[in-house]
């Protein structure tokens, strides 16, 4: 599979937190709602994003991302569209298990290490990265005049960051980031107002 490279910069946002996030569990495709903290993070993200010119919001279909996107969309007066191309990674038999326990059990301490121990009964990391970048690239190509925000998930954002910029980054719930294209190079930067 060839991994598409988006033609221009875009925004990405990890949904607000859920109870499973707080418990440190692999969440993947389990469709958990935002908790109280997560709702607050979505509203805080809306405050940061207000006035920067977002003109289109695309969300994962999972309720935690969609609710985050709807809160932001209402605040910036932009409709939300849903695309399964940015749905969270399928962790297979790791789903619901504590992340730290699995990392300790397998002796890994980093994101690269975590990717190396993912179970064969889940999605392949490269396939998730490819589908996510294909989704983002398609939206950017179809809407060349829009500043797009993709409300999705940590694994999706990390896979895109690693593919585009060569490294992972610290990605907190409800914190907007911009994937910045500079000629042939990419960087991921936090949006600060």
CORNORJO-V929430 format. One record per run of one state. SS is the DSSP state (A for helix, B for strand, O for the rest). FROM is the first residue (numbers start at 0). TO is the last residue. If there is no record, write none. Layout:
# CORNORJO-V929430
ss = (SS;SS)
from = (FROM;FROM)
to = (TO;TO)
This chain:
# CORNORJO-V929430
ss = (O;B;O;A;O;B;O;A;O;B;O;A;O;B;O;A;O;A;O;B;A;O;A;O;A;O;B;O;A;O;B;O;B;O)
from = (0;9;14;18;22;24;25;35;49;55;59;62;76;79;82;83;86;91;94;97;98;106;110;116;124;142;147;152;153;165;175;182;184;190)
to = (8;13;17;21;23;24;34;48;54;58;61;75;78;81;82;85;90;93;96;97;105;109;115;123;141;146;151;152;164;174;181;183;189;192)
